[in-house]
């Protein structure tokens, strides 16, 4: 197993390794940013809803979920 692993590692060229490293890093950062944005939206949704009802009690909701996404029944 060790010999197979070493042969695989030695066959990887430096430019390929750099591409994999950059691609993996970009994917990880994008995933973490998306989760952080959704968490922030969920944290602020109650606050914004309270402010909207204070300003205009007759205001209708946009129908978005607490996470800021479209309701499942609205998707085609």
C-alpha positions as CSV (number, residue, x, y, z in Angstrom):
1,X,0.0,0.0,0.0
2,X,2.8,2.4,0.9
3,X,4.6,1.8,-2.4
4,X,1.3,2.4,-4.3
5,X,0.8,5.6,-2.4
6,X,4.3,6.8,-3.0
7,X,4.1,6.1,-6.7
8,X,0.9,8.1,-6.9
9,X,2.4,11.0,-5.0
10,X,5.6,11.0,-7.2
11,X,3.6,11.0,-10.4
12,X,1.8,14.3,-9.6
13,X,3.4,17.3,-11.2
14,X,3.8,20.6,-9.4
15,X,1.4,22.6,-11.7
16,X,-1.3,20.0,-11.2
17,X,-0.8,20.0,-7.4
18,X,-1.1,23.9,-7.4
19,X,-4.3,23.7,-9.4
20,X,-5.8,21.2,-7.1
21,X,-4.8,23.2,-4.1
22,X,-6.3,26.4,-5.5
23,X,-9.4,24.7,-6.6
24,X,-10.0,23.0,-3.3
25,X,-9.3,26.3,-1.4
26,X,-11.7,28.2,-3.6
27,X,-14.4,25.6,-3.2
28,X,-14.0,25.5,0.6
29,X,-14.1,29.3,0.9
30,X,-17.2,29.5,-1.3
31,X,-19.0,26.9,0.8
32,X,-18.0,28.6,4.1
33,X,-19.1,32.0,2.8
34,X,-22.4,30.7,1.7
35,X,-23.1,29.1,5.1
36,X,-22.0,32.3,6.8
37,X,-24.3,34.4,4.7
38,X,-27.3,32.1,5.3
39,X,-26.6,32.1,9.1
40,X,-26.5,35.9,9.1
41,X,-29.8,36.1,7.1
42,X,-31.5,33.8,9.6
43,X,-30.2,35.8,12.5
44,X,-31.5,39.1,11.1
45,X,-34.8,37.8,9.7
46,X,-36.7,38.1,13.0
47,X,-35.3,41.6,13.6
48,X,-36.2,42.8,10.1
49,X,-39.7,41.3,10.4
50,X,-40.3,43.2,13.7
51,X,-39.2,46.4,12.2
52,X,-41.4,46.0,9.2
53,X,-44.5,45.4,11.3
54,X,-43.7,48.5,13.4
55,X,-43.4,50.7,10.3
56,X,-46.4,49.2,8.5
57,X,-48.6,46.6,10.3
58,X,-50.5,45.9,7.1
59,X,-47.4,45.0,5.1
60,X,-47.6,41.6,3.4
61,X,-44.7,39.2,3.6
62,X,-42.4,38.4,0.7
63,X,-42.9,34.7,1.4
64,X,-39.2,33.9,1.8
65,X,-38.2,31.4,4.3
66,X,-36.3,32.4,7.5
67,X,-33.0,31.6,5.6
68,X,-33.9,33.9,2.8
69,X,-34.6,31.2,0.2
70,X,-37.7,30.6,-1.9
71,X,-40.4,28.5,-0.3
72,X,-40.3,24.9,-1.5
73,X,-43.8,25.0,-2.8
74,X,-43.0,28.0,-5.0
75,X,-40.2,26.1,-6.9
76,X,-41.0,24.8,-10.3
